[in-house]
Amino acid sequence: MTFRQNHLLGIEPLHPAEITALLDLADQYAALNRGSKRGDALAGLTQINMFFENSTRTQASFEIAGKRLGADVMNMAMQSSSVKKGETLIDTALTLNAMHPDLLVVRHPHSGAVDLLAQKVNCAVLNAGDGRHEHPTQALLDALTIRRAKGRLHRLTIAICGDIAHSRVARSNLILLGKMENRVRLVGPPTLLPSGIDQFGCEVTHDMAEGLKDADVVMMLRLQKERMDGGFIPSEREYYHRYGLDADKLRHAKPDAIVMHPGPMNRGVEIDGQIADDITRSVITEQVEMGVAVRMAAMDLLARNLRARPRPVTA
Amino acid sequence: MTTHPTALSNARLIDPEAGTDTPGTLLIEGGRIKEVLTQDTETPPEFRARNLDCRGRCLAPGIVDIGVKVCEPGARHLESYRSAGRAAAAGGVTTMVTRPDTDPAIDSPETLEFALRRAGEARVNVLLMAALTKGRAGREMAEIGFLADAGAVAFTDCDAVVQDTKVLARALAYAAGLGALVIGHPQEPVLSDGAAATSGKFATLRALPAVSPMAERMGLERDLALVEMTGVRYHADQVTTAAALPALTRAKAAGLDVTAGVSIHHATLNALDVADYRTFFKVKPPLRDEDDRQAVIEALRDGTIDMIHSMHTPQDEESKRLPFEAAASGAVALETLLPAAMRLHHSEGIELPHLWRALSLNPARRLGLEAGRLEPGAPADLVLFDPDAPFVLDRAELQSKCKNTPFDGQRMQGRVLQTWVAGALVHERD
């Protein structure tokens, strides 16, 4: 088997061949989703979505992915549950583990929290975003979108623009695209670039024209509202002027460059509405579609590995 | 307590003051060192009745450890004077200088007296530090005079750095008038707020909230400027970065009454040891890059950094079994201080007498103690250790009530065999 992971905690532990295998399977599921929308790869399995941080899109995507493959899906809104009563993450994990789930999808505001949780349970854990650390399914769906649009996932020039410092999407994408041998450029004001980022094998620039020059892919990141005023950037309008993607700036990229955004978008902050809606350039809705397919593939592969290994009962 | 004349013969005597490492015999009587004999001198008859053959192992002044956290008052279940004393004895620490960051803080003569009473339960010497400002809140200075009269040996707000420079300037000026020693935690408080790691490639990879190493230099430069302004006696508890060292060198060259320490963890571990979010490696300030650690070792070698501290900080399991950024900072280290410090000898080539200046003589001098020396009249506070004995550290065996050590499961070399305080044997390894 090419895909050897027991969990999907990040892109960092994945081998390039595993990424390719996952994307290949996701391609099949993308086709399925446009047709019958019915599979049974996860039939009889229990999937629990544990979101310690608000999410609509990612949680819905995981839920649909599980249901299309026949899993019993349960959503737990951890914001309002026992966590508020002081239960620790590990106790929450042990409690859930005793209910024998097979797939645990977790989002948590602290970097590394999903790794910690995965050590305490004997089901497959999928990281749906931990702090600023990783968001592997987002990077994989971006990769699938790029591969379908460009016909390959190597030797491309990809510009990732905006709030790199606070973005788990940027971190996972940077690692994945590097593993697949692409040229990655990071573009953003110095306040939104993390320290030591120049040592990650990418190019770093503060200028959009320079960063977008001859790019095949332009990936925009969401700027969180709370970071807009004065703290990291002077103002929304100055940010849009310098870093917002509009037609002028996009002209520096290759004529067939695609535009991506993980959503939800702030139109008029990091991206011009017309660019976002331009079906010849923007693949933003395709990203959402691929999200379901990638999550189906990830859960399918993890479930296969789960079934293949003996599971100690530790309740 | 034994006050009988005792001979500790056939020892490798580590004398930090003379800078020597020579075979010989130490005679102790009445809780003090009576005489130091060279190898070929006969032991006087009155000492022969109690003669302990050290079998060529190292005998050195006991460690004087500034900055030990004992959780009394407030959290005796985490560490009491009794348990900390046991840990200290097991680690060759003969004098613990304890921190006031308790709950409530030791910031009044009354709390100090309570802690002093409790400190009597420890089997090693205990000296207490008191807070510099009330409640360590950085707003009003504590009763420095009363506290000094009641026995506080130094004043510090620990890791609660005084943000208001005017408050700090006045507190330092007032302390200077009393000749009191102030211990600072060099860190720019706003910049370092909430940080769990040192900024750089590793922190970015693990996506942890990080602080630039430059924050330490800023904190130190501010403190040193205030020292110059007020003339206070000042010790920086932990200088851990290369960028901060030149300021220290300049201050010393300018004749300011300044010393500096480093924690054993910053001298022996680096940021990469955190690996997959191992929270036992979360300390304050966060572990640094290897370049910084090397610079710190160089500074220990040339004396720019004067002392090594354990910065013993007990934390229970629950506060460590959390995501890294939410987990508590600090590590217990009274018992691991000596074996870890031996890494500086074995791996970094620091000679034992020099190492013992940092562990014992320099802290003793800074506090005006007679300890830290192997000379007639000095207190018989001693540690007998085997510098080469290998072992794998098992945290369950620690005497501290809390077991949060980053050295768990690690191979160590160097073991405490006996600890003597005022001529009495307080720990013996069986």
Contacts between the chains, C-beta under 8 A, distances in Angstrom:
chain1	res1	chain2	res2	distance
A	12	B	205	7.8
A	88	B	318	6.8
A	88	B	321	6.6
A	88	B	322	6.6
A	89	B	322	6.7
A	89	B	323	6.6
A	90	B	321	5.5
A	108	B	323	7.0
A	110	B	323	3.5
A	110	B	324	7.3
A	110	B	325	5.3
A	110	B	326	5.7
A	111	B	206	6.2
A	111	B	207	4.1
A	111	B	208	5.6
A	111	B	277	7.7
A	111	B	323	7.2
A	111	B	324	6.9
A	111	B	325	6.4
A	112	B	206	6.6
A	112	B	207	7.9
A	112	B	208	7.7
A	112	B	276	7.4
A	112	B	277	3.7
A	112	B	323	5.5
A	112	B	324	5.0
A	112	B	325	7.8
A	113	B	323	3.9
A	115	B	276	6.1
A	115	B	277	6.1
A	116	B	277	6.6
A	116	B	322	7.9
A	116	B	323	5.9
A	130	B	207	7.9
A	131	B	207	5.6
A	131	B	323	7.7
A	131	B	325	7.2
A	132	B	207	3.9
A	133	B	206	6.7
A	133	B	207	3.7
A	134	B	207	7.5
A	168	B	207	6.8
A	171	B	204	7.9
A	171	B	205	7.9
A	171	B	207	6.2
A	194	B	199	7.7
A	194	B	203	7.8
A	194	B	204	4.2
A	195	B	199	3.9
A	195	B	200	5.7
A	195	B	201	7.9
A	195	B	203	7.0
A	195	B	204	6.2
A	195	B	210	6.7
A	195	B	212	7.0
A	196	B	199	7.0
A	196	B	200	4.3
A	196	B	201	3.6
A	196	B	202	7.6
A	196	B	203	7.2
A	196	B	204	5.0
A	197	B	204	5.9
A	199	B	201	4.6
A	200	B	201	7.3
A	200	B	204	7.6
A	200	B	205	7.9
